[in-house]
Amino acid sequence: MNVANCSRLNRTNLVGTWYRATPPRFLSDAIATHHTISERSRFSPATKLSPGFEILYLAENQLTAMYEVGALFGSAASPGGVIPNPGLPIVVLPISINLTSIVDLTKATEALQIETNAQELTGDWRGFHQRPALGSTLSPHTGKAPTQQLGEELFRLGSCHGFISFSARLPDYKILGVFPQRLRTSTNTVSYYYTDEIGQQRTIHLH
């Protein structure tokens, strides 16, 4: 992967509905992102000791959203079929988005610009920080994962509101990463609504 070429990536407008899976107790905070400043993920190397940027992950459909959070295991093609996680009650929320500067890494032309591919975008990232603790000092396989370097660079550009990539759990489908700190205008919105415990409909906006 060559993240130095991120500035060459094309941007596109993205309007529609994506999905977020969340435990019921977090219905009012389903798109909150402040905690991600210190939480390592596939496209962010952030930790408590080295805080980073805020990032919100959404999925293109309900099935992908549930797989991404570990609410479903297996697959329709496997002998056991799709298996729900009984210890993880989940609500899947439709999230309305209107974003004006999104990079689509699932397009071949964009992937070629930064010399990447679906395998690199969906592959191992956790091992990059775990291997040193196991005694490995092989620098190509430790430190920040390529996807984390990519997330950092796209955020650093300032003009990028987020990116589309492949789901690591269901690679035939897509996920969307949004940089809330880059949504400076009222024309860029992320929102959803839910019904609270007293029957009131609440609308939540990403701030």
N, C-alpha and C positions, 0 to 999 in steps of 0.2 A: 504494500500500500504506500502511496506517495501523497501524504496529506498536504505537501507544499503546493499541490495543484488545486486545492479546494476553491480558490478564488476563481477558477475557470468554470466551475460548475454552473449550469443553468438554473434559474429559479422559476417556479411556477406558482400560480394561485391555487389554493385548495379550499373548496367549499363543500360542506356535506356533513355526514354523520359518521363518527368513529365510535369506538366502544372502550369502556373502562370497567374492569371487574374489581369489586371492593367488598370487604366484609360489611354486613348490614350496619354495624356500629359506626362506620365511617361514612355513612350516606351524605352527611352535610359537609364532609371534607374530602370527597372522592378525588378532586383534582388539586388538592393542596400540594405544594411542591417545596416548601421551605426546608423540610427535612432532607431533601435530596442534595442539599449543599454539602452535606457531610456523609453521604451514603454512596458507596461504590456500586456501579452498575455497568452494564455492557458498554455504554457509550460515555461513561464518566468515571474517572479515577479518584473521585473525591473521597476523603476520609475525614474524621474528626480532627486529626492532626494537620491535615492539608485540605481545607474546604475548597469546593469548586463552584460550579454554577448550578442553577435550578434546571431540572428537566422533568417533563411529563411524558409518560409513555401511554399511547393509545393503540388499539388494534382495529383492523379493518372490519371485523365482524365479531359476533358474540362468541363463537366457538374459539377463535384465536385468543380473545381476551381471557377466557377461562383457562386455556392451556398455558398462557403466559404467566399466570399467577399460581399455577400448580393445582387448580381446582379439578382438572381432568388429567388422566394418564392413559397410556395405551393409544390405540387407534382403531378405526373401523376395520382396517386390514389385518390387524393382529388377532391371534387366536382368542384372546380374552376380550377383544373389543375395547370400547371406550369405558374407562372405569372412573367414576367420580371419587373425589377425595372426601370421605365422610367427616373428616375433622376440620373442614374448611368451608363453612357456609358462605356463599357468595351471591352478591347482586350484580348484575351486568347493566350498566347505565349507558344509554345512547348520549353521546357528547356532540353537540353542534359546534362546528368549527368554521371559521372564515379567516384564512391566513393568506398572505400575499407574497411570501418569499420562502418557498419550500424547495429543498433539493430532493430529487427522487433518485436515490441510489439503486433502485431496482431496474432502472433503464440502463441498457447496455452502454449507450453513449456516455452516460455519466460515470458509470463504473470504470470504463476505460480511461477516462480523464485522470482518475486517481489510482489507476492500476490495481483495482480490487476485483472481487468476485463474490458470489453468494456464499461460498464456503468460508471465506475470510470474514464476511459480515455476520455470519451466524455461528461461527465456531467458538472454541474455548477462549474465555477471557478470565475466568476465575483463577486458573492455574498460574497466570503471570505473576500474581503476588503471593501465591502459595508455594511455588517451587523453591524460592530462597530459604524458606523455613525447613524445607526437606533436604537442604544441603546442595541444591542446584545453583550453579553460578553461570549458567549458560545465558549470556545476555540477550540473544535473539528470542529467548523463551521466558524472560522475566521482565519486571518493570511494568510499564503501562502497556496494556494490550493495544493492538492496532486500532480496534474500534474505539477505544478510549481516547487515543490520540486524535482520531477522526472527530469525535464529539467535541473535544477541546478546540480543535482548529475551526470547525464550523461555528462554534460559539464565539470564538475570538474575532471572526470576520465582522461581527456586529450587525450586518445587514441580513443575516440568515435567520429566519424565524423557526426553522426546524428542518427535519429530513424524514424521508420514507425509506425504510429498509425492509429486509425479509424477517419474518418471525423466526426466532431460534427454535421454538417448539414445533411450529408448523410452517416449514420453509416455503410451502406453496402459497402462503398468505403473507400479508404485510403488517408492519407496525409503523407508527408515526411517533417521532420524538419531537417535542415542542420545547423551545427555550422561552419560558415566561418572561424573563428579564429583557428579551428583545422585542416584546410586543408593546411598542411605544404609542401606537395610535389607536383610536377608537374603532378603526376599520378592521383591526385584527382582534378577533374574539374567539374565546373558547368557553362554552357554557353548557349547563344541563339543568333539569328540574327533577324534583322528587317530591313525594307526599310524606310529610312528617307524621309523628305519632298521634297528632290530634286532627289529622285530615287536611292540614293546610298545605297548599302547593308552594314549594320554595324553589326559586331560581338561583343558581349559583354560578358566578362568573370567575374565571381565572384572573387573578390580579398579579 
